[in-house]
Amino acid sequence: MDFQLPPVDNSVPSPCIGVCTLDFPTGACVGCGRTRSEIKNWPYLDGDAKRAALAAAQKRLETL
C-alpha cells in the first residue's frame, strides 16, 4: 500500500520570517504567530484555511 500526502496548496505564501521560537504560554511562534499545528500542516491547508490561520496568527502576535 502506498502512502500519499495530500496535495500542496501554494496559493497563500507562508508567513514565516525565520524567527522560529515558540512562546510556551500561548503556543504561538513569536515570529509568525502560528501554532505548531498550523506550522506543521501549512503546506496541506487550502487557501481558505491558510487565510483563517493568518488572521488568527495576527491576533496572537498582537497579544505577545
Secondary structure, DSSP 4 states (H G I P E B T S, - for coil): ----PPPP--SS-----S---EETTTTEETTT--BHHHHHHGGGS-HHHHHHHHHHHHHHHHH-
